[in-house]
Amino acid sequence: MDIVVNALVGAVGLQPTLNAIKANRRVALANKESLVIGGQFVMQKAKETGAEIIPIDSEHNALLQCIAGENVDSIHSIILTASGGPFRNLPHAALASVTVEQALNHPNWDMGQKITIDSATLMNKGLEVIEAHWLFGIEADRIDVVIHPQSIIHSLVEFEDGSVKAQLGLPDMRIPIQYALTYPDRYPADFPRLDLKTLQALTFEPPDMNKFSCLRLSYEALEYGGSAPAVLNAANEEAVSLFLNRKISFEEIPEIVEKALTECQFNSCHKVDELLECDRMTREYVKKNFNEL
């Protein structure tokens, strides 16, 4: 079987995903933006061609493992876990003064700059909510997010009878990558193993939607539908770039995204090109209005 691994970061990953699906390849997908921006088109094209989309993101890969062998109609809700990032315990007022270096210092994962900043704002989790909606056909009001600082439980599925299944593992991307490449089989691996006897605690708390408004905005964009998630994603990519280049403060990232969702037009799109045009116009809006702050 031919497998295409899409690990591109950002909106640039959408077209390669569609091309791989059109070629009827299995897509091992680490580019969540493919589904955030064009979920409707990606999933419809996969249905038409029979191409498989296997998520590499640890949260969605965990959901896939929890759902394996289950009747999808018996799913009550899905729960995505988030580490909370480096500012989980930082007072809200202190976010205005955090530095790029502090934002890039993730407590559990070693990721690229853009994804690390998204984790610090919880935008990464918001994008994952949208991704989960398209991958598993679950509506937003049945997708929950919980802060789990240890990053041992990667996601959970609650079933109609009240049972909850969770996938546990060390914060190590090698397991979900291998599973995506070998799905549905499991191959032996010599990766470090989770030792429950050494775990002192697994803790959980609700996310602060006021402090981390990117998560709230992601739910709103999913509810708006159409090209709203494309606007959300494009504005965030540009805002993160501005922050990394020290042109805006950390707390201005969600402010820019919210302004884009308020001021940029979005509607139902019937072609991928229309989504890409919304992406382009949103980027122009951010560059024009915030690049000189």
Phi and psi in degrees as GROMACS dihedral restraints (atoms count N, CA, C in turn):
[ dihedral_restraints ]
;  ai    aj    ak    al  type     phi  dphi    fc
    3     4     5     6     1   -83.4    20    10
    4     5     6     7     1   130.4    20    10
    6     7     8     9     1  -121.9    20    10
    7     8     9    10     1   132.8    20    10
    9    10    11    12     1  -107.1    20    10
   10    11    12    13     1   121.8    20    10
   12    13    14    15     1   -97.0    20    10
   13    14    15    16     1   117.9    20    10
   15    16    17    18     1  -106.1    20    10
   16    17    18    19     1   103.0    20    10
   18    19    20    21     1  -115.0    20    10
   19    20    21    22     1    21.2    20    10
   21    22    23    24     1   -65.7    20    10
   22    23    24    25     1   154.6    20    10
   24    25    26    27     1  -108.0    20    10
   25    26    27    28     1   123.4    20    10
   27    28    29    30     1    99.9    20    10
   28    29    30    31     1  -173.1    20    10
   30    31    32    33     1   -61.9    20    10
   31    32    33    34     1   -22.2    20    10
   33    34    35    36     1   -60.6    20    10
   34    35    36    37     1   -16.9    20    10
   36    37    38    39     1   -81.7    20    10
   37    38    39    40     1   -12.0    20    10
   39    40    41    42     1   -62.8    20    10
   40    41    42    43     1   -52.2    20    10
   42    43    44    45     1   -63.9    20    10
   43    44    45    46     1   -42.5    20    10
   45    46    47    48     1   -59.8    20    10
   46    47    48    49     1   -35.8    20    10
   48    49    50    51     1   -63.0    20    10
   49    50    51    52     1   -46.8    20    10
   51    52    53    54     1   -63.2    20    10
   52    53    54    55     1   -39.4    20    10
   54    55    56    57     1   -63.4    20    10
   55    56    57    58     1   -41.7    20    10
   57    58    59    60     1   -66.0    20    10
   58    59    60    61     1   -39.3    20    10
   60    61    62    63     1   -66.4    20    10
   61    62    63    64     1   -42.5    20    10
   63    64    65    66     1   -61.8    20    10
   64    65    66    67     1   -30.4    20    10
   66    67    68    69     1   -84.6    20    10
   67    68    69    70     1     5.7    20    10
   69    70    71    72     1    59.0    20    10
   70    71    72    73     1    42.8    20    10
   72    73    74    75     1   -97.7    20    10
   73    74    75    76     1   151.8    20    10
   75    76    77    78     1   -71.2    20    10
   76    77    78    79     1   132.4    20    10
   78    79    80    81     1  -108.4    20    10
   79    80    81    82     1   113.2    20    10
   81    82    83    84     1   -86.7    20    10
   82    83    84    85     1   105.6    20    10
   84    85    86    87     1  -103.1    20    10
   85    86    87    88     1   115.3    20    10
   87    88    89    90     1  -110.3    20    10
   88    89    90    91     1    -2.2    20    10
   90    91    92    93     1   -95.5    20    10
   91    92    93    94     1    89.1    20    10
   93    94    95    96     1   -63.8    20    10
   94    95    96    97     1   -25.6    20    10
   96    97    98    99     1   -63.7    20    10
   97    98    99   100     1   -23.4    20    10
   99   100   101   102     1   -56.2    20    10
  100   101   102   103     1   -39.9    20    10
  102   103   104   105     1   -89.5    20    10
  103   104   105   106     1   -31.5    20    10
  105   106   107   108     1   -62.0    20    10
  106   107   108   109     1   -45.6    20    10
  108   109   110   111     1   -82.1    20    10
  109   110   111   112     1   -49.7    20    10
  111   112   113   114     1  -123.1    20    10
  112   113   114   115     1    35.3    20    10
  114   115   116   117     1   -53.3    20    10
  115   116   117   118     1   -42.7    20    10
  117   118   119   120     1   -60.4    20    10
  118   119   120   121     1   -44.7    20    10
  120   121   122   123     1   -73.9    20    10
  121   122   123   124     1   -38.5    20    10
  123   124   125   126     1   -64.5    20    10
  124   125   126   127     1   -47.4    20    10
  126   127   128   129     1   -70.6    20    10
  127   128   129   130     1   -35.5    20    10
  129   130   131   132     1   -67.0    20    10
  130   131   132   133     1   -41.9    20    10
  132   133   134   135     1   -67.3    20    10
  133   134   135   136     1   -36.9    20    10
  135   136   137   138     1   -64.8    20    10
  136   137   138   139     1   -37.7    20    10
  138   139   140   141     1   -65.0    20    10
  139   140   141   142     1   -39.3    20    10
  141   142   143   144     1   -69.0    20    10
  142   143   144   145     1   -39.9    20    10
  144   145   146   147     1   -93.1    20    10
  145   146   147   148     1   -17.8    20    10
  147   148   149   150     1    82.1    20    10
  148   149   150   151     1     8.6    20    10
  150   151   152   153     1   -69.0    20    10
  151   152   153   154     1   143.6    20    10
  153   154   155   156     1   -93.0    20    10
  154   155   156   157     1   140.4    20    10
  156   157   158   159     1  -116.0    20    10
  157   158   159   160     1   112.7    20    10
  159   160   161   162     1  -112.3    20    10
  160   161   162   163     1   116.8    20    10
  162   163   164   165     1   -73.3    20    10
  163   164   165   166     1   139.7    20    10
  165   166   167   168     1   -95.5    20    10
  166   167   168   169     1   -32.0    20    10
  168   169   170   171     1   -45.1    20    10
  169   170   171   172     1   133.2    20    10
  171   172   173   174     1   -59.4    20    10
  172   173   174   175     1   -35.7    20    10
  174   175   176   177     1   -68.4    20    10
  175   176   177   178     1   -45.3    20    10
  177   178   179   180     1   -77.1    20    10
  178   179   180   181     1   -31.9    20    10
  180   181   182   183     1   -63.7    20    10
  181   182   183   184     1   -38.8    20    10
  183   184   185   186     1   -63.5    20    10
  184   185   186   187     1   -42.3    20    10
  186   187   188   189     1   -61.3    20    10
  187   188   189   190     1   -42.4    20    10
  189   190   191   192     1   -58.6    20    10
  190   191   192   193     1   -41.5    20    10
  192   193   194   195     1   -67.9    20    10
  193   194   195   196     1   -37.9    20    10
  195   196   197   198     1   -69.0    20    10
  196   197   198   199     1   -32.8    20    10
  198   199   200   201     1   -84.4    20    10
  199   200   201   202     1   -19.7    20    10
  201   202   203   204     1   -51.5    20    10
  202   203   204   205     1   126.6    20    10
  204   205   206   207     1    83.1    20    10
  205   206   207   208     1    -2.3    20    10
  207   208   209   210     1  -100.1    20    10
  208   209   210   211     1   156.5    20    10
  210   211   212   213     1   -79.7    20    10
  211   212   213   214     1   116.7    20    10
  213   214   215   216     1   -60.9    20    10
  214   215   216   217     1   -24.1    20    10
  216   217   218   219     1   -69.9    20    10
  217   218   219   220     1   -13.6    20    10
  219   220   221   222     1   -91.1    20    10
  220   221   222   223     1     1.8    20    10
  222   223   224   225     1   -78.0    20    10
  223   224   225   226     1   125.3    20    10
  225   226   227   228     1   -88.6    20    10
  226   227   228   229     1   -44.7    20    10
  228   229   230   231     1  -162.3    20    10
  229   230   231   232     1   164.0    20    10
  231   232   233   234     1  -122.8    20    10
  232   233   234   235     1   149.6    20    10
  234   235   236   237     1  -128.5    20    10
  235   236   237   238     1   118.3    20    10
  237   238   239   240     1   -94.2    20    10
  238   239   240   241     1   133.8    20    10
  240   241   242   243     1   -96.2    20    10
  241   242   243   244     1   150.0    20    10
  243   244   245   246     1  -134.3    20    10
  244   245   246   247     1   139.8    20    10
  246   247   248   249     1   -66.9    20    10
  247   248   249   250     1   -26.7    20    10
  249   250   251   252     1    95.5    20    10
  250   251   252   253     1   -12.1    20    10
  252   253   254   255     1    69.8    20    10
  253   254   255   256     1  -174.0    20    10
  255   256   257   258     1   -73.5    20    10
  256   257   258   259     1   -12.7    20    10
  258   259   260   261     1  -113.6    20    10
  259   260   261   262     1    21.2    20    10
  261   262   263   264     1   -55.7    20    10
  262   263   264   265     1   -41.7    20    10
  264   265   266   267     1  -102.6    20    10
  265   266   267   268     1     6.5    20    10
  267   268   269   270     1   -80.0    20    10
  268   269   270   271     1   134.2    20    10
  270   271   272   273     1   -57.8    20    10
  271   272   273   274     1   146.0    20    10
  273   274   275   276     1   -54.1    20    10
  274   275   276   277     1   -43.2    20    10
  276   277   278   279     1   -63.7    20    10
  277   278   279   280     1   -23.3    20    10
  279   280   281   282     1   -80.3    20    10
  280   281   282   283     1   -11.2    20    10
  282   283   284   285     1   -62.8    20    10
  283   284   285   286     1   -27.4    20    10
  285   286   287   288     1   -63.9    20    10
  286   287   288   289     1   -23.7    20    10
  288   289   290   291     1  -109.0    20    10
  289   290   291   292     1     7.3    20    10
  291   292   293   294     1   -71.9    20    10
  292   293   294   295     1   149.2    20    10
  294   295   296   297     1   -96.9    20    10
  295   296   297   298     1   166.8    20    10
  297   298   299   300     1   -59.1    20    10
  298   299   300   301     1   -43.0    20    10
  300   301   302   303     1   -62.3    20    10
  301   302   303   304     1   -41.0    20    10
  303   304   305   306     1   -65.6    20    10
  304   305   306   307     1   -41.0    20    10
  306   307   308   309     1   -67.7    20    10
  307   308   309   310     1   -27.5    20    10
  309   310   311   312     1   -85.9    20    10
  310   311   312   313     1    -1.3    20    10
  312   313   314   315     1   -95.6    20    10
  313   314   315   316     1    76.9    20    10
  315   316   317   318     1   -74.4    20    10
  316   317   318   319     1   139.1    20    10
  318   319   320   321     1   -72.9    20    10
  319   320   321   322     1   -23.4    20    10
  321   322   323   324     1  -124.3    20    10
  322   323   324   325     1   -32.6    20    10
  324   325   326   327     1  -116.8    20    10
  325   326   327   328     1   150.1    20    10
  327   328   329   330     1  -110.0    20    10
  328   329   330   331     1   101.7    20    10
  330   331   332   333     1  -128.8    20    10
  331   332   333   334     1   174.6    20    10
  333   334   335   336     1   -69.2    20    10
  334   335   336   337     1   168.7    20    10
  336   337   338   339     1   -61.1    20    10
  337   338   339   340     1   -47.9    20    10
  339   340   341   342     1   -63.2    20    10
  340   341   342   343     1   -47.3    20    10
  342   343   344   345     1   -65.9    20    10
  343   344   345   346     1   -35.0    20    10
  345   346   347   348     1   -65.1    20    10
  346   347   348   349     1   -41.5    20    10
  348   349   350   351     1   -65.2    20    10
  349   350   351   352     1   -41.7    20    10
  351   352   353   354     1   -60.0    20    10
  352   353   354   355     1   -35.0    20    10
  354   355   356   357     1   -68.3    20    10
  355   356   357   358     1   -36.9    20    10
  357   358   359   360     1   -68.0    20    10
  358   359   360   361     1   -32.0    20    10
  360   361   362   363     1   -90.4    20    10
  361   362   363   364     1    -8.9    20    10
  363   364   365   366     1    69.5    20    10
  364   365   366   367     1     9.3    20    10
  366   367   368   369     1   -62.4    20    10
  367   368   369   370     1   -35.5    20    10
  369   370   371   372     1   -56.7    20    10
  370   371   372   373     1   -40.9    20    10
  372   373   374   375     1   -70.4    20    10
  373   374   375   376     1   -35.7    20    10
  375   376   377   378     1   -63.6    20    10
  376   377   378   379     1   -42.5    20    10
  378   379   380   381     1   -63.1    20    10
  379   380   381   382     1   -34.9    20    10
  381   382   383   384     1   -69.4    20    10
  382   383   384   385     1   -30.8    20    10
  384   385   386   387     1   -61.2    20    10
  385   386   387   388     1   -46.4    20    10
  387   388   389   390     1   -65.1    20    10
  388   389   390   391     1   -42.2    20    10
  390   391   392   393     1   -59.8    20    10
  391   392   393   394     1   -44.6    20    10
  393   394   395   396     1   -63.6    20    10
  394   395   396   397     1   -37.1    20    10
  396   397   398   399     1   -56.8    20    10
  397   398   399   400     1   -45.9    20    10
  399   400   401   402     1   -77.2    20    10
  400   401   402   403     1   -39.5    20    10
  402   403   404   405     1   -64.1    20    10
  403   404   405   406     1   -41.7    20    10
  405   406   407   408     1  -113.7    20    10
  406   407   408   409     1     1.2    20    10
  408   409   410   411     1    66.1    20    10
  409   410   411   412     1    33.4    20    10
  411   412   413   414     1  -106.9    20    10
  412   413   414   415     1   131.8    20    10
  414   415   416   417     1   -71.5    20    10
  415   416   417   418     1   158.4    20    10
  417   418   419   420     1   -58.8    20    10
  418   419   420   421     1   -36.5    20    10
  420   421   422   423     1   -73.2    20    10
  421   422   423   424     1    -3.7    20    10
  423   424   425   426     1  -113.3    20    10
  424   425   426   427     1    15.3    20    10
  426   427   428   429     1  -116.5    20    10
  427   428   429   430     1   117.0    20    10
  429   430   431   432     1  -114.2    20    10
  430   431   432   433     1   157.4    20    10
  432   433   434   435     1  -124.7    20    10
  433   434   435   436     1   134.9    20    10
  435   436   437   438     1  -131.7    20    10
  436   437   438   439     1   138.9    20    10
  438   439   440   441     1   -79.7    20    10
  439   440   441   442     1   126.0    20    10
  441   442   443   444     1  -135.3    20    10
  442   443   444   445     1    90.2    20    10
  444   445   446   447     1   -59.3    20    10
  445   446   447   448     1   -26.3    20    10
  447   448   449   450     1   -78.6    20    10
  448   449   450   451     1   -16.7    20    10
  450   451   452   453     1    54.7    20    10
  451   452   453   454     1    38.2    20    10
  453   454   455   456     1   -95.9    20    10
  454   455   456   457     1   -44.1    20    10
  456   457   458   459     1   -87.7    20    10
  457   458   459   460     1   122.4    20    10
  459   460   461   462     1   -94.2    20    10
  460   461   462   463     1   -28.5    20    10
  462   463   464   465     1  -170.7    20    10
  463   464   465   466     1   164.7    20    10
  465   466   467   468     1  -138.0    20    10
  466   467   468   469     1   154.5    20    10
  468   469   470   471     1  -126.8    20    10
  469   470   471   472     1   126.0    20    10
  471   472   473   474     1  -100.8    20    10
  472   473   474   475     1   131.5    20    10
  474   475   476   477     1  -101.1    20    10
  475   476   477   478     1   168.4    20    10
  477   478   479   480     1   -61.5    20    10
  478   479   480   481     1   -25.9    20    10
  480   481   482   483     1   -85.6    20    10
  481   482   483   484     1     2.2    20    10
  483   484   485   486     1    95.4    20    10
  484   485   486   487     1    -8.4    20    10
  486   487   488   489     1   -69.3    20    10
  487   488   489   490     1   145.8    20    10
  489   490   491   492     1  -127.6    20    10
  490   491   492   493     1   127.5    20    10
  492   493   494   495     1  -109.7    20    10
  493   494   495   496     1   138.7    20    10
  495   496   497   498     1  -130.0    20    10
  496   497   498   499     1   150.7    20    10
  498   499   500   501     1  -109.1    20    10
  499   500   501   502     1   124.5    20    10
  501   502   503   504     1  -113.0    20    10
  502   503   504   505     1   151.5    20    10
  504   505   506   507     1   177.1    20    10
  505   506   507   508     1   163.2    20    10
  507   508   509   510     1   -64.7    20    10
  508   509   510   511     1   154.7    20    10
  510   511   512   513     1   -71.1    20    10
  511   512   513   514     1    79.5    20    10
  513   514   515   516     1  -141.5    20    10
  514   515   516   517     1   115.4    20    10
  516   517   518   519     1   -72.4    20    10
  517   518   519   520     1    -9.8    20    10
  519   520   521   522     1   -64.0    20    10
  520   521   522   523     1   -34.0    20    10
  522   523   524   525     1   -67.1    20    10
  523   524   525   526     1   -53.3    20    10
  525   526   527   528     1   -63.9    20    10
  526   527   528   529     1   -31.9    20    10
  528   529   530   531     1   -64.5    20    10
  529   530   531   532     1   -46.9    20    10
  531   532   533   534     1   -63.8    20    10
  532   533   534   535     1   -41.4    20    10
  534   535   536   537     1   -64.3    20    10
  535   536   537   538     1   -37.7    20    10
  537   538   539   540     1   -64.7    20    10
  538   539   540   541     1   -33.5    20    10
  540   541   542   543     1   -80.7    20    10
  541   542   543   544     1   -25.8    20    10
  543   544   545   546     1  -109.0    20    10
  544   545   546   547     1    -4.1    20    10
  546   547   548   549     1   -47.5    20    10
  547   548   549   550     1   136.0    20    10
  549   550   551   552     1   -90.5    20    10
  550   551   552   553     1     8.1    20    10
  552   553   554   555     1   -84.9    20    10
  553   554   555   556     1   160.0    20    10
  555   556   557   558     1  -119.1    20    10
  556   557   558   559     1   126.2    20    10
  558   559   560   561     1  -103.8    20    10
  559   560   561   562     1   151.5    20    10
  561   562   563   564     1   -60.5    20    10
  562   563   564   565     1   147.3    20    10
  564   565   566   567     1  -147.5    20    10
  565   566   567   568     1   149.9    20    10
  567   568   569   570     1  -105.7    20    10
  568   569   570   571     1    29.4    20    10
  570   571   572   573     1   -67.7    20    10
  571   572   573   574     1   157.7    20    10
  573   574   575   576     1   -55.7    20    10
  574   575   576   577     1   140.8    20    10
  576   577   578   579     1  -101.9    20    10
  577   578   579   580     1   149.2    20    10
  579   580   581   582     1   -74.1    20    10
  580   581   582   583     1   127.6    20    10
  582   583   584   585     1  -114.9    20    10
  583   584   585   586     1   102.7    20    10
  585   586   587   588     1   -60.9    20    10
  586   587   588   589     1   -27.6    20    10
  588   589   590   591     1   -67.8    20    10
  589   590   591   592     1   -19.8    20    10
  591   592   593   594     1   -96.0    20    10
  592   593   594   595     1    -6.6    20    10
  594   595   596   597     1   -80.0    20    10
  595   596   597   598     1   125.5    20    10
  597   598   599   600     1   -82.6    20    10
  598   599   600   601     1   -34.4    20    10
  600   601   602   603     1  -166.0    20    10
  601   602   603   604     1   150.6    20    10
  603   604   605   606     1  -121.0    20    10
  604   605   606   607     1   114.5    20    10
  606   607   608   609     1  -117.3    20    10
  607   608   609   610     1   158.0    20    10
  609   610   611   612     1  -143.0    20    10
  610   611   612   613     1   149.3    20    10
  612   613   614   615     1  -156.2    20    10
  613   614   615   616     1   155.7    20    10
  615   616   617   618     1   -73.9    20    10
  616   617   618   619     1   149.8    20    10
  618   619   620   621     1   -74.0    20    10
  619   620   621   622     1   147.8    20    10
  621   622   623   624     1   -89.0    20    10
  622   623   624   625     1   100.0    20    10
  624   625   626   627     1   -70.0    20    10
  625   626   627   628     1   -19.4    20    10
  627   628   629   630     1   -80.4    20    10
  628   629   630   631     1   -45.9    20    10
  630   631   632   633     1   -69.0    20    10
  631   632   633   634     1   -40.0    20    10
  633   634   635   636     1  -113.6    20    10
  634   635   636   637     1    73.9    20    10
  636   637   638   639     1   -71.3    20    10
  637   638   639   640     1   -13.4    20    10
  639   640   641   642     1   -60.5    20    10
  640   641   642   643     1   -33.8    20    10
  642   643   644   645     1   -67.1    20    10
  643   644   645   646     1   -44.0    20    10
  645   646   647   648     1   -61.0    20    10
  646   647   648   649     1   -43.6    20    10
  648   649   650   651     1   -63.6    20    10
  649   650   651   652     1   -32.6    20    10
  651   652   653   654     1   -67.0    20    10
  652   653   654   655     1   -43.6    20    10
  654   655   656   657     1   -60.8    20    10
  655   656   657   658     1   -41.1    20    10
  657   658   659   660     1   -64.7    20    10
  658   659   660   661     1   -42.1    20    10
  660   661   662   663     1   -63.4    20    10
  661   662   663   664     1   -39.9    20    10
  663   664   665   666     1   -64.4    20    10
  664   665   666   667     1   -38.5    20    10
  666   667   668   669     1   -67.8    20    10
  667   668   669   670     1   -41.1    20    10
  669   670   671   672     1   -60.4    20    10
  670   671   672   673     1   -41.4    20    10
  672   673   674   675     1    74.9    20    10
  673   674   675   676     1  -164.3    20    10
  675   676   677   678     1    58.3    20    10
  676   677   678   679     1  -130.9    20    10
  678   679   680   681     1   -91.8    20    10
  679   680   681   682     1     4.9    20    10
  681   682   683   684     1   -57.6    20    10
  682   683   684   685     1   -44.3    20    10
  684   685   686   687     1   -61.9    20    10
  685   686   687   688     1   -31.3    20    10
  687   688   689   690     1   -66.8    20    10
  688   689   690   691     1   -39.7    20    10
  690   691   692   693     1   -64.5    20    10
  691   692   693   694     1   -46.4    20    10
  693   694   695   696     1   -54.2    20    10
  694   695   696   697     1   -49.7    20    10
  696   697   698   699     1   -67.4    20    10
  697   698   699   700     1   -44.5    20    10
  699   700   701   702     1   -64.2    20    10
  700   701   702   703     1   -43.9    20    10
  702   703   704   705     1   -63.1    20    10
  703   704   705   706     1   -38.8    20    10
  705   706   707   708     1   -67.5    20    10
  706   707   708   709     1   -43.9    20    10
  708   709   710   711     1   -58.5    20    10
  709   710   711   712     1   -43.3    20    10
  711   712   713   714     1   -69.7    20    10
  712   713   714   715     1   -38.8    20    10
  714   715   716   717     1   -67.2    20    10
  715   716   717   718     1   -40.4    20    10
  717   718   719   720     1   -63.0    20    10
  718   719   720   721     1   -41.0    20    10
  720   721   722   723     1   -61.1    20    10
  721   722   723   724     1   -41.9    20    10
  723   724   725   726     1   -62.7    20    10
  724   725   726   727     1   -41.0    20    10
  726   727   728   729     1   -65.8    20    10
  727   728   729   730     1   -44.6    20    10
  729   730   731   732     1   -62.5    20    10
  730   731   732   733     1   -28.8    20    10
  732   733   734   735     1   -91.4    20    10
  733   734   735   736     1    10.8    20    10
  735   736   737   738     1    60.7    20    10
  736   737   738   739     1    36.1    20    10
  738   739   740   741     1  -100.6    20    10
  739   740   741   742     1   -18.2    20    10
  741   742   743   744     1  -136.8    20    10
  742   743   744   745     1   166.1    20    10
  744   745   746   747     1   -85.5    20    10
  745   746   747   748     1   166.5    20    10
  747   748   749   750     1   -59.6    20    10
  748   749   750   751     1   -45.3    20    10
  750   751   752   753     1   -71.8    20    10
  751   752   753   754     1   -12.7    20    10
  753   754   755   756     1   -78.7    20    10
  754   755   756   757     1   -14.6    20    10
  756   757   758   759     1   -57.4    20    10
  757   758   759   760     1   -57.2    20    10
  759   760   761   762     1   -65.7    20    10
  760   761   762   763     1   -29.0    20    10
  762   763   764   765     1   -63.2    20    10
  763   764   765   766     1   -42.3    20    10
  765   766   767   768     1   -66.1    20    10
  766   767   768   769     1   -41.9    20    10
  768   769   770   771     1   -61.9    20    10
  769   770   771   772     1   -43.3    20    10
  771   772   773   774     1   -65.8    20    10
  772   773   774   775     1   -39.8    20    10
  774   775   776   777     1   -63.9    20    10
  775   776   777   778     1   -38.6    20    10
  777   778   779   780     1   -64.0    20    10
  778   779   780   781     1   -42.4    20    10
  780   781   782   783     1   -65.3    20    10
  781   782   783   784     1   -28.4    20    10
  783   784   785   786     1   -81.2    20    10
  784   785   786   787     1   -38.7    20    10
  786   787   788   789     1  -103.5    20    10
  787   788   789   790     1   -22.6    20    10
  789   790   791   792     1   -87.0    20    10
  790   791   792   793     1   141.4    20    10
  792   793   794   795     1   -77.9    20    10
  793   794   795   796     1   138.5    20    10
  795   796   797   798     1  -142.7    20    10
  796   797   798   799     1   147.9    20    10
  798   799   800   801     1  -156.1    20    10
  799   800   801   802     1  -175.5    20    10
  801   802   803   804     1   -67.6    20    10
  802   803   804   805     1   134.9    20    10
  804   805   806   807     1  -115.4    20    10
  805   806   807   808     1   136.6    20    10
  807   808   809   810     1  -108.4    20    10
  808   809   810   811     1    -5.0    20    10
  810   811   812   813     1  -139.1    20    10
  811   812   813   814     1   150.4    20    10
  813   814   815   816     1   -60.9    20    10
  814   815   816   817     1   -36.8    20    10
  816   817   818   819     1   -59.2    20    10
  817   818   819   820     1   -32.3    20    10
  819   820   821   822     1   -68.6    20    10
  820   821   822   823     1   -37.8    20    10
  822   823   824   825     1   -64.7    20    10
  823   824   825   826     1   -44.0    20    10
  825   826   827   828     1   -65.3    20    10
  826   827   828   829     1   -31.1    20    10
  828   829   830   831     1   -69.4    20    10
  829   830   831   832     1   -39.1    20    10
  831   832   833   834     1   -62.2    20    10
  832   833   834   835     1   -39.7    20    10
  834   835   836   837     1   -60.2    20    10
  835   836   837   838     1   -47.1    20    10
  837   838   839   840     1   -64.0    20    10
  838   839   840   841     1   -45.2    20    10
  840   841   842   843     1   -66.9    20    10
  841   842   843   844     1   -35.7    20    10
  843   844   845   846     1   -66.0    20    10
  844   845   846   847     1   -41.2    20    10
  846   847   848   849     1   -63.1    20    10
  847   848   849   850     1   -41.1    20    10
  849   850   851   852     1   -62.5    20    10
  850   851   852   853     1   -40.5    20    10
  852   853   854   855     1   -60.2    20    10
  853   854   855   856     1   -46.9    20    10
  855   856   857   858     1   -66.3    20    10
  856   857   858   859     1   -45.1    20    10
  858   859   860   861     1   -63.4    20    10
  859   860   861   862     1   -37.2    20    10
  861   862   863   864     1   -71.2    20    10
  862   863   864   865     1   -37.4    20    10
  864   865   866   867     1   -99.9    20    10
  865   866   867   868     1   -17.2    20    10
  867   868   869   870     1  -129.7    20    10
  868   869   870   871     1    -5.5    20    10
  870   871   872   873     1   -69.1    20    10
  871   872   873   874     1   -22.9    20    10
  873   874   875   876     1  -105.2    20    10
  874   875   876   877     1    14.3    20    10
